[in-house]
């Protein structure tokens, strides 16, 4: 079955992973800007990274018939240095104009700190000013519910933000209803050790429904699995769900959300 991988960090993956993803059915993917595994020291470092996302990674993907799109921002893990954040935010609009850039992301919170919240608010204002879609990272483990609540409060204070053009990612059982009840899209991340397993993802879908939800692997530098969405498909079928159920989650829903930006086109 053809599917979309809507959140993956291919700068940290080998070219073999592109081949495996293509063989599993991936036809398009989006790559949010994120932490590089170390803290970058200057806006120039971010500029090089943004060029990698907007120019070089799409070329790697094209070799395997995969359409590659990206999101641009300063990741919350690097938001404590407010002077650096200001410098990076000043160059973000240049890269948002790239033909494969779909919006601002993945912004959000990591430890729910005051500086992270200030930089998140600045990103949201930038997205509102430039009419950009938004992809949001929520904190891990015990910080997740509080961080999700803070994120929603900020978004609701911006009258220009349309919740149907915002996806709040890494939801789990205790945050998915919160996100969906406020009209936002929800992303579920499938990790081998943390976040959701394929079985938990099916449980959440059976409880919350299939509207305004997508699944992703968020595969990056750490312990993660670029084929996690393919494995979800097997788990859903094992549990007795029809192909239509699976197709809606792994293809139709991502296309519906991402297609709000006319730059996004699914390969024929």
N, C-alpha and C positions, 0 to 999 in steps of 0.2 A: 504494500500500500504506500502511495506517495504521501509524504508528510513534511511539515515545516519544523525546523529546530529554531524556536524563536528567541532563545537566550543561550549563547555558547561563546566561549572565549578562545577563538581559534589561534590567536597569537601565541597561546601557550600549548598548542597541540601540534603534532607532527603532520606532515603531508599524508602519511598513511591513514590518519584519522579522516581526512577528507575523502579518501577512497572508500573507507569503511562506511562512512555516512552515506555516500552516494549509493553504495551497494545495498544499504538498508532501506533506501527509498527517499532520502532527503533531497528536495529539489530547491529549497531556499532556506536561508538562515539569517538571523540578525545577531550582531555582536555588540553588546553594550560596552562602553568604556569602563574599565575597572582597575583595581590595584594591580601593579605589575609584579607583586611578590616582594617588592622593596619600595621604600618611599622615594619618589623622584624629587630632585632638588631645585628644579627651575621650570619656568614656563616653556623654555626651549625643549626640555625633555618631554613635556606633554605634547608640544607641537610635533615632534618626531613621531610620537605614538599615534597621534591623530592622523598623521599622514599614512602611517601603516594601516590604520583602520579604513581610511577612505580611498586609498590608492592601491596598496600592495596586497592586502588580504583578498579583495575582490578578484584579483588576477589569479591567486592560488586557487580560489574556489571555482572559477570559470573552467579551469582545466578538467574538472570533474562534473561539469554540467550543473553546478550549484550556484544559484544567485545569492550573493553575499551583500547584506545591508548592515548598517551600523547605527549606533547612538553615540553622542558625544557629551562629555561632562567631566567634572572632577569627582572621582569616586569618594564616598564618605570616609573611607579609611585614610584618606590623605587630606582631610578637611580641617585638621587642628591648626595648621599654619595659615592664619587668615590673610597675611600679606601674600603668600604664594597663591592662595585661593583667588584673591582679587586679580592677580596677574593672569592666572589660567582662565578665569571667567572672561577676561577681556578678549581672549583669542577664540573662545568657543563659537561665537557667531560666524566666524570665517569658515569653520568646518561644517557647521549646520547647513551651509549652502551646497555642500557636496551632493552629487546626484544620487549617491547611495545612502545618504544619512537621513534617518527617519524621524529624529527628534532628540530630546535631551534625556540622557540616561547612561548608566543606572545611578541615579541620584538617590538620596535617602539618608538613613541613619545607620551607624554601626554600633556605637556604645551609648547613643542617646545623649551625647555631650552638648553643652551650650554652643560650642564652636561649630559642631556638625549641624546643629539646628539652624544656625545663622547662615551657613553656606547652603544648606538645603533651601531655605527661604529665598536666597539670592538666585538659585537655579530656577525655582518655581516662578519667580518674577520675570526672569529672562525668558522662560518658556511662554509665559502669558504675553509678554511684550512682542514676541516674534511668532506667536500663534503656532507653537510647536507641540507635538505629542510628547508624552512623558512616560518613562519606564523607571520604576522605583524599586530600590533594594530595601528590604526590611531586616532588622537585626536578627541575630541568632539566639536560640534557646530562651533563657529567662527574660531577656530584654525585648523579645519580639512583640508581645502584646502592647507593652507600654510604647515602644517605638512606632508601632502601627497606628496606635491612637494619636500620638503626636503628629505623625505624617498626615493623617486624615484631617486633623484640626487645622494644620497649615493650609492644606489644599482648599478646605471649605471657607477659609478667610479670603480667598482670591475669587472674586466673582467671575473673572474671565476664564477660569479653569473649568472645562467641561469634563466631568468625571468619566464619560464614555470614551475620552481620548487619553485616559491615564490607566496604566496597568501597574498594580502593586504586586510585586513578585515575592516569591519564597513564602507564600501563605501556608499555614498548617491548619490542623483541625480547629484550633482556638482563635484563628484570625481570619479564616476564609469567610465566615458569615459576616464579620465586621466589615470587611472590604466590600463584599457583594451588596450588603444591605444599604451601603452609602452610594451605590450606583457606579462604583469603579469596576474595572476588570481585575481579575485575580490570576496570578501566575503560580503554578505549583512546580517546585524544583525537586527533581528526583536524584538523590545522592545515595551512595552506597552505605554511608555511616551516619549522616545527619540529614536534616530536612525530611523529605518524604520518600518512602519506598514505593515501588509500583503498586503494591497491595494497599498501602495507606491511601494512595492517590485514588484508587478505585472506590475505597470506602468514602472518601470526601465527596467524590462525584455522585455517589449513590445518595448521599445525605443532602448536598447543596444543589444538585442539579447540574446541567451541562452548559448553561448560558453564561457568557462572559468569563470563561475560564480557559486557560491554555496550560500545557505542560512543557517543561524544558529540562535540559540536563545541567545547564550552567557549568559545563565542564571547563575546568581551568587548570591552574598549576597543581592543585592539591588532589586528594583522593576523590575522583569523580569519574563519570562514565559517559562518554559522548553518545553511546547507544542506549541510554536510559529510556528515551521515549519509545524506541522500538521494543524494548522489553516490557514497557507498560502495555503496549498493544497485545502482546502475548498473554499478559496477566488478565487483561480485561476480557479477552476471548475465553480464557480458561474459566473465568467466573460466569460465563454464559452470556456476555454482552455481544450484541450484533455488530456487524461491520459498520453500520450507520452510526452507532454510538461512538465507536473508535474514530471513525473518519471525522465526525464533528469536532472532537477534541483535538486531534493532531493535525487537521488540515483546515476545515471550514472555519473554526474559531480564530486561529491565527490570521488567516486571510481576511476575515471580517474586520478584525482590529487593525492590523497593519495596513489594510487597504484604504483606511481613512486618509492615509498619506498617498497622493497620486504617484509618488516615486516608486512605490512598491508594486512590482509586477511579478506574477508567478510564471515561471517558464512553462511553455506549452508542453 
